[in-house]
Amino acid sequence: MRRIGIDVGGTNTDAVLLEGDRIVAAAKTPTTPEVTTGIVRVLERLTAEPRAAARTVDAVMIGTTHFTNAVVQRRDLAPVAAVRIGLPASASLPPFVDWPEDLADLVRGEVFMVEGGHEYDGRPLVPLDTAAVRRAGRRIRERGLRAAGVASVFSPLNPACEEEAARILREECPDLSVTCSHELGRIGLLERENATLLNACLVDLAGRTMRGFTEALARSGIRAPLYITQNDGTVLPAEQARHVPVYSFASGPTNSMRGAAFLSKREDALVVDVGGTTTDIGALRHGFPREANNVVEIGGVRTLFRMPDLLSLGLGGGSLVNPEPLGVGPVSVGYRLTDRARVFGGPDLTVTDLGVAAGLVDLGARERVADLPATLIERGLERIREMIEEGVDRMKTEAAPVPLVAVGGGCFVIPERLAGVSEVVHVPHQAVANAVGAAIAQVSGEVDQIFQGLSREEAISQARRLAEERAVRAGADPESLKVVEVEDLPLAYLPGNSLRTRVRVVGDIAAR
C-alpha cells in the first residue's frame, strides 16, 4: 500500500509517503494559522519530490492538534445541552461543576436533570422519565442548540437509558448531534460526563475540519480515503472520526511514539519527542503508547477516557532562553521560529540557537550566534539535560536503565548519556517520526465493560469478539486482527461472578 501520513503540530506540519514499510519521501513546512493551507503546502512539497511520482495513493492519515487547541485556547466551541440521567441521585454536583468558569460560560447551553439510570450492579435505579427527556428535546429545539451530551449513572454497565434518551432527542430535534457517554468514557460519572460534553461542543468544529482536510486533498489532486489518527495510535475513517473529536486530543504525541517504534524496531522503550514547542515523554508497550489509568485534564477539565500516559514539558526547539536568571521555556516562538530565532536573523534567543552555537545542529547562519558566551551555552544545555532527566525519571516504572528513542525536529538537544537510560537510540527520519506514525497507523476496536455469570475465559472471549466487531466496522481487515491488550478485574462488590474486562484489538486497513 502507498500511504501518506500527515501530522499537524503547533510549529510544523510534516508529511511522509510510505510504500509498504519503506519511506519514499518526506516533507516539512511551518504550520499555518489556518491548518488547511499548511496541509496543501506540505503535500505540494511531498509530491514534488521525484521519488513521489504521481501514482495512486491508497490512504491518507492525518493527525492534528486542532481540537485540543480549540479547548485550550477557548475558541470555536459550540454551546451544548447537558442531559444527565440519574435523579433522584447524582443531583448535588451538576454538569460543568468542576469546569473553569470561562470555559463553562462558552459551552454551557442548558442543563437538564431527569430521572433514570442504573445501580452499580446494573439494576435500574428508577425508570427513565421519557416525558422529561421529551420536554428537554423541545426546549433544545427552542433554544436552537445543535449538540447535546447525554450521561447516565453507570451507563458503561447498562447503556439503555442513554440510548433511549438519544432516540427521543433525535425525534424532537432531527438535526441534533447527540454524544452518549457510554461510547466514550469509563465508570466515573463526572469525568465521563466531562469528556462527553467536550466532545459535543467540538462536533461542529470537527465537521468543518474534516471538510477542510478533504478539500486540501482535493486541491492537491489526491483521491484516497481519509483517516484521522486517534489517541491510542490507531485511525478512524474521517466520517466516523468527526463524531468523536476527543479521541484525537493526544494524537500528535501518539503518532510520534508509534513512529519511533516503527523506525527503531523497538516495542518496549521510552520515547522523547522534542518538537518546536513542547517535549513529550511516553512509554511504549508492545509498540503502542502506554495508556493512562488516571484522570487526564484537558484545558482544565477533568476527563477519564482512552488517553496515552504522557508527560509534556515546556521545552522545544522554539523555546525562549533567558540568560539571567537562566531559564528555558515554557514560552516558545512556535511556528515563527524561522522569523524569530537569532540564527535566522530574528531577535529572540531560542533553544535552536543554543544547539547551533554548540554544533549540535546546522541551521540558519551560525555566525549570528558566534557571540554567545560559552558559559551560557553550557549552562543552557545542562538545564535542558536536567529537564529531560527529571521527565524520564517521572515516566519510568522500573529502577533499571531503559532504552530511550529520540525523535522530533528538536531532538538534537537530547544528550547521548542520561541518568536512568541504558542507551539513546537515534533513528532515520526522526524529524518526521510523527508523520511516520500517522502513516503506519492501524484500525482498532476496544471493549471495556462488566460481564456477569461468565468464567474468566468466557468473559475475555466475548469481549474479544465485540472488540473485533468494532474494529471491522471501523474499517479493519478481519484477517489481520490481533489482540494487543487484555485486562480483567474481578469485582467483589458486585453479584454474579462479575468481571470487568477490557480487550483491545488492532488490524490493518482493509483493501478497497
C-alpha positions in Angstrom: 0.0 0.0 0.0 1.1 3.6 -0.7 0.1 5.7 2.2 0.6 9.4 3.1 0.9 10.3 6.8 0.5 13.9 7.9 0.9 15.4 11.3 -0.2 19.0 12.0 1.8 20.2 15.0 2.0 23.6 16.8 5.2 24.5 14.9 5.5 22.3 11.8 3.3 20.3 9.5 5.1 17.1 8.4 4.2 14.5 5.7 5.7 11.2 4.6 4.9 8.8 1.8 5.2 5.1 2.6 5.3 2.2 0.1 4.8 -0.8 2.3 7.4 -0.4 5.1 9.7 1.9 3.0 9.7 5.7 3.4 9.8 7.0 -0.1 9.7 10.8 0.6 9.3 13.2 3.4 8.5 16.9 3.7 8.2 19.6 6.4 6.7 23.1 6.4 5.7 25.6 9.0 2.1 25.2 10.3 -0.2 27.9 9.2 -2.8 29.6 11.5 -5.4 28.1 9.2 -4.2 24.4 9.1 -5.7 23.5 5.7 -3.2 25.8 3.9 -0.3 24.1 5.7 -1.5 20.7 4.6 -1.8 21.8 1.0 1.8 23.3 1.1 3.3 20.2 2.7 1.6 17.9 0.1 2.9 20.1 -2.7 6.5 19.6 -1.4 5.9 15.9 -0.8 4.5 15.2 -4.3 7.2 17.4 -5.9 9.9 15.0 -5.0 10.9 12.8 -7.9 10.6 9.6 -5.9 7.0 10.5 -5.0 5.8 10.3 -8.6 2.1 10.8 -9.1 0.7 7.3 -8.6 -2.3 6.0 -6.8 -2.3 6.7 -3.1 -4.3 4.1 -1.1 -4.9 6.1 2.0 -4.1 9.4 3.7 -3.8 9.6 7.5 -3.9 13.0 9.3 -3.1 13.7 12.9 -4.0 17.1 14.3 -3.9 19.2 17.5 -6.8 21.2 16.2 -9.3 20.0 18.8 -7.0 20.2 21.8 -6.0 23.7 20.8 -9.7 24.8 20.5 -10.3 23.8 24.1 -7.1 25.2 25.5 -7.5 28.5 23.5 -11.3 28.7 24.2 -12.2 29.1 20.5 -14.6 27.5 18.0 -16.6 25.8 20.8 -20.4 25.4 20.4 -22.8 25.7 23.3 -24.4 22.3 24.2 -27.3 20.8 26.1 -26.2 18.7 29.0 -28.7 15.9 29.8 -27.9 13.9 33.0 -29.9 10.9 33.8 -29.7 10.0 37.5 -32.4 11.6 39.6 -33.2 11.3 42.4 -29.5 10.6 43.0 -26.5 12.5 41.5 -28.0 16.0 41.8 -25.6 17.5 44.3 -22.8 18.2 41.7 -24.5 19.4 38.4 -22.8 19.2 35.0 -20.0 21.7 34.4 -19.5 22.0 38.2 -15.7 21.4 38.0 -15.0 23.3 34.7 -13.0 26.5 34.6 -15.7 29.2 34.6 -14.6 30.9 31.4 -14.8 27.6 29.5 -18.2 26.7 31.1 -19.6 30.0 30.1 -18.8 29.2 26.5 -20.1 25.6 26.4 -23.0 25.6 28.9 -26.1 25.9 26.7 -28.7 24.5 29.1 -28.7 21.7 31.8 -31.4 19.1 32.1 -31.6 16.6 35.1 -34.0 13.7 34.6 -34.9 10.5 36.5 -33.4 7.2 35.4 -30.0 5.5 35.5 -28.8 2.2 37.0 -27.2 1.0 40.2 -23.6 -0.2 40.4 -24.7 -3.8 39.7 -26.6 -2.9 36.6 -30.1 -2.9 38.1 -32.4 0.1 37.2 -32.2 2.9 39.7 -35.6 4.2 38.7 -37.4 4.1 35.3 -36.3 6.6 32.7 -38.5 9.7 32.7 -39.2 9.7 29.0 -41.6 12.7 29.3 -38.8 14.8 30.9 -36.4 13.8 28.1 -39.0 14.8 25.5 -39.5 18.2 27.2 -35.8 18.7 27.2 -35.7 18.0 23.5 -38.4 20.6 22.8 -36.5 23.1 24.9 -33.3 22.3 23.0 -35.2 22.9 19.7 -36.5 26.3 21.0 -33.0 27.4 22.1 -31.5 26.4 18.7 -28.8 24.3 20.3 -27.2 22.0 17.8 -25.4 19.5 20.1 -26.2 17.6 23.3 -24.3 15.4 25.7 -26.1 12.6 27.5 -24.7 11.0 30.6 -26.4 8.4 32.8 -25.4 6.9 36.1 -23.4 3.7 35.5 -24.1 3.7 31.8 -21.0 1.7 30.9 -22.7 -1.2 32.7 -26.1 -0.7 31.1 -26.4 2.0 28.3 -30.2 1.5 27.9 -31.2 4.9 29.4 -28.7 6.8 27.3 -29.7 5.0 24.1 -33.4 5.7 24.7 -32.8 9.3 25.6 -30.8 9.8 22.4 -33.6 8.3 20.4 -36.1 10.7 21.9 -33.9 13.8 21.5 -33.4 13.0 17.8 -37.1 12.6 17.3 -37.7 16.1 18.8 -34.6 17.6 17.1 -33.8 15.7 13.9 -30.6 17.7 13.2 -29.2 17.4 16.8 -25.8 15.9 17.3 -26.0 13.6 20.3 -23.0 12.3 22.2 -23.6 9.4 24.6 -21.2 9.0 27.5 -21.1 5.2 27.4 -19.5 5.4 24.0 -16.6 7.5 25.2 -15.7 7.0 28.9 -15.5 4.6 31.8 -17.0 4.3 35.2 -16.8 7.7 37.0 -19.8 9.9 36.2 -18.3 13.4 36.4 -15.2 12.7 34.4 -17.1 10.6 31.8 -19.7 13.4 31.5 -17.0 16.0 31.1 -15.5 14.0 28.2 -19.0 13.7 26.6 -19.7 17.5 26.9 -16.2 18.3 25.5 -16.9 16.0 22.6 -20.4 17.5 22.0 -19.0 21.1 21.9 -16.4 20.1 19.3 -18.5 18.1 16.8 -19.4 21.1 14.7 -15.7 22.2 14.5 -14.8 18.6 13.7 -17.2 18.6 10.8 -15.7 21.8 9.4 -12.2 20.5 10.0 -12.9 17.2 8.1 -14.3 19.1 5.2 -11.2 21.3 5.2 -8.9 18.2 5.2 -11.0 16.7 2.3 -10.7 20.0 0.4 -7.0 20.1 0.9 -6.6 16.6 -0.5 -8.8 17.5 -3.5 -6.8 20.7 -4.1 -3.6 18.5 -4.1 -5.1 16.1 -6.6 -5.1 13.2 -4.2 -8.1 10.8 -4.4 -7.8 8.4 -1.5 -9.8 7.5 1.7 -9.0 9.9 4.5 -8.4 8.6 8.1 -7.8 10.6 11.3 -5.4 9.3 13.9 -6.6 8.7 17.4 -5.2 8.9 21.0 -4.3 5.2 21.0 -2.1 5.2 17.9 -4.8 3.9 15.5 -7.1 5.5 13.0 -10.8 6.0 12.2 -12.3 6.9 8.8 -12.8 10.7 8.7 -16.6 10.3 8.5 -16.6 8.4 11.9 -13.8 10.5 13.5 -15.8 13.7 13.1 -18.3 12.3 15.6 -15.6 11.6 18.3 -13.1 14.5 18.1 -12.0 13.9 21.7 -10.4 10.7 20.5 -7.8 12.9 18.6 -6.8 15.1 21.6 -3.4 13.4 22.0 -2.9 12.0 18.5 0.2 14.2 17.8 2.4 12.7 20.6 0.9 9.3 20.0 1.9 9.4 16.3 5.5 10.3 17.3 5.6 7.3 19.7 4.2 4.9 17.0 6.7 6.3 14.5 9.5 5.9 17.0 8.6 2.2 17.5 8.4 1.7 13.7 11.7 3.4 12.9 13.7 1.9 15.9 12.2 -1.6 15.7 11.7 -1.3 19.5 8.4 -2.3 21.0 9.2 -1.5 24.6 11.1 1.7 25.3 10.8 5.3 26.5 10.2 7.8 23.7 11.2 11.5 23.9 9.7 13.7 21.2 11.2 17.2 21.1 9.1 19.4 18.9 9.1 23.2 18.4 7.0 24.0 21.4 6.9 21.0 23.8 8.8 17.8 24.7 6.5 14.8 25.1 7.8 11.8 27.1 5.9 8.5 26.9 6.4 4.7 27.2 5.9 2.1 24.5 4.3 -1.2 25.4 4.1 -3.8 22.6 4.7 -1.0 20.1 1.8 1.2 21.3 1.7 4.0 23.9 1.2 3.0 27.5 -2.3 4.1 28.4 -3.1 6.5 31.3 -5.1 4.9 34.1 -5.8 8.1 35.9 -7.8 11.3 35.3 -6.4 13.5 32.5 -7.0 17.2 32.4 -7.8 18.8 29.0 -7.9 22.6 29.2 -8.6 22.5 32.9 -11.4 19.9 32.6 -11.0 16.5 34.3 -11.7 13.6 32.0 -11.4 9.8 32.1 -11.3 8.1 28.7 -8.8 6.5 26.3 -5.6 8.6 26.5 -1.9 7.8 26.4 0.2 8.3 29.5 2.3 11.3 28.6 4.4 13.9 30.3 4.6 17.2 28.4 7.4 19.7 29.2 7.6 23.3 28.0 10.8 22.6 26.1 11.2 22.7 22.3 13.4 24.0 19.5 11.5 27.3 19.6 11.6 27.7 23.4 12.9 31.0 24.6 16.1 31.1 26.6 16.6 33.8 29.3 20.3 34.3 30.1 19.9 35.9 33.6 18.5 34.3 35.6 18.8 31.3 33.4 15.5 30.0 32.1 14.5 27.7 29.3 10.8 27.8 28.1 8.0 27.3 28.6 7.2 30.2 26.2 8.0 29.3 22.6 8.1 31.2 19.3 6.3 28.2 17.8 5.8 28.2 14.0 7.5 31.7 13.9 10.9 30.0 14.6 12.3 31.0 11.1 11.3 34.6 11.8 12.2 35.0 15.5 15.3 32.8 16.2 18.7 34.6 16.1 20.2 32.1 13.6 17.5 33.1 11.1 18.1 36.9 11.7 15.4 37.3 14.4 15.7 39.0 17.8 15.0 36.0 20.1 17.4 33.6 21.7 15.9 30.1 21.4 16.9 26.5 22.2 17.7 26.1 18.4 20.2 29.0 18.7 22.0 27.1 21.6 22.0 23.9 19.5 23.5 25.7 16.5 26.1 27.5 18.7 27.1 24.2 20.3 27.5 22.5 16.9 24.6 20.1 17.6 22.6 21.1 14.5 23.3 23.0 11.3 20.5 25.5 10.8 20.4 29.1 9.6 23.6 31.2 9.9 25.9 30.0 12.7 27.9 33.3 12.7 24.8 35.0 14.1 25.3 33.2 17.4 29.1 33.3 17.5 29.0 35.9 20.2 27.1 33.7 22.7 29.3 33.2 25.8 30.5 29.6 26.1 29.2 29.5 29.7 25.7 30.4 28.7 25.7 27.7 26.1 27.0 25.1 28.6 24.6 26.2 31.3 21.6 26.2 28.9 22.3 22.7 27.6 22.8 21.5 31.2 19.5 22.9 32.2 17.9 21.1 29.2 19.6 17.8 30.3 18.1 18.3 33.8 14.6 18.8 32.5 14.8 15.7 30.3 16.3 13.5 33.1 13.6 14.6 35.5 10.9 13.9 33.0 12.4 10.4 32.2 12.5 9.6 35.9 8.8 10.5 36.3 7.8 8.3 33.4 9.8 5.2 34.3 8.2 2.3 36.1 11.3 0.4 37.0 14.6 1.3 38.6 16.8 -0.4 35.9 18.1 1.7 33.0 15.8 1.6 29.9 16.4 2.4 26.2 15.2 5.8 25.0 14.2 6.6 21.4 14.8 10.2 20.4 12.5 11.7 17.8 11.2 15.1 16.7 12.8 18.1 15.0 14.3 19.3 18.2 15.8 16.0 19.4 19.4 17.4 18.8 19.1 18.7 22.4 18.9 15.2 23.9 22.4 14.2 25.3 23.9 10.9 24.4 24.1 10.0 28.1 21.2 10.4 30.5 20.6 9.2 34.1 18.4 6.1 34.1 18.8 5.5 30.4 20.7 2.5 29.0 21.1 3.9 25.5 19.8 6.8 23.5 18.6 5.5 20.1 18.6 7.9 17.1 16.7 6.8 14.1 16.5 7.8 10.4 13.7 10.3 9.6 13.5 11.2 13.3 12.4 14.8 12.5 9.2 13.4 10.8 8.5 10.5 13.1 5.1 11.9 13.9 4.0 11.7 10.2 5.5 8.2 10.0 3.4 7.2 13.0 0.3 8.5 11.2 1.1 6.7 8.0 1.6 3.3 9.7 -1.5 3.6 11.9 -3.9 0.6 12.1 -7.5 0.4 13.0 -8.6 -0.6 16.5 -11.5 -1.9 18.4 -11.9 -1.8 22.2 -14.3 -3.1 24.7 -14.3 -2.1 28.4 -17.3 -3.5 30.2 -18.5 -5.7 33.1 -19.6 -9.3 32.4 -21.6 -11.3 34.9 -22.3 -15.0 35.2 -19.4 -16.0 33.0 -16.0 -17.6 33.6 -12.9 -15.5 33.1 -12.1 -17.3 29.8 -15.7 -16.8 28.5 -15.7 -13.1 29.5 -12.4 -12.4 27.7 -13.6 -14.4 24.7 -16.8 -12.4 24.5 -15.0 -9.1 24.9 -12.6 -10.0 22.2 -15.4 -10.9 19.8 -17.1 -7.5 20.5 -13.8 -5.6 20.1 -13.1 -7.4 16.8 -16.6 -6.5 15.5 -15.9 -2.8 16.4 -12.6 -2.9 14.6 -14.1 -4.3 11.4 -16.9 -1.7 11.5 -14.1 0.9 11.7 -12.5 -0.4 8.5 -10.1 -3.1 9.7 -9.2 -6.2 7.7 -10.7 -9.2 9.7 -7.8 -11.4 8.7 -5.2 -9.1 10.2 -6.7 -8.6 13.7 -4.6 -9.3 16.7 -5.1 -8.6 20.4 -2.7 -6.1 21.9 -4.1 -5.6 25.3 -6.2 -7.7 27.8 -7.1 -6.6 31.3 -9.6 -8.3 33.7 -10.5 -7.3 37.2 -12.9 -9.3 39.5 -15.4 -7.0 41.2 -16.1 -8.5 44.6 -18.8 -5.9 45.4 -21.0 -7.0 42.5 -23.1 -10.1 42.4 -23.0 -12.9 39.9 -19.2 -13.5 39.4 -18.7 -10.0 37.9 -15.6 -9.3 35.9 -14.6 -6.0 34.4 -12.9 -6.9 31.2 -11.0 -4.7 28.7 -9.8 -6.0 25.4 -8.2 -4.0 22.6 -7.5 -5.4 19.1 -5.8 -3.8 16.1 -5.7 -4.6 12.4 -4.6 -3.3 9.1 -6.8 -1.1 7.0 -9.0 -3.3 4.7 -8.2 -3.0 1.0 -10.8 -1.2 -1.0 
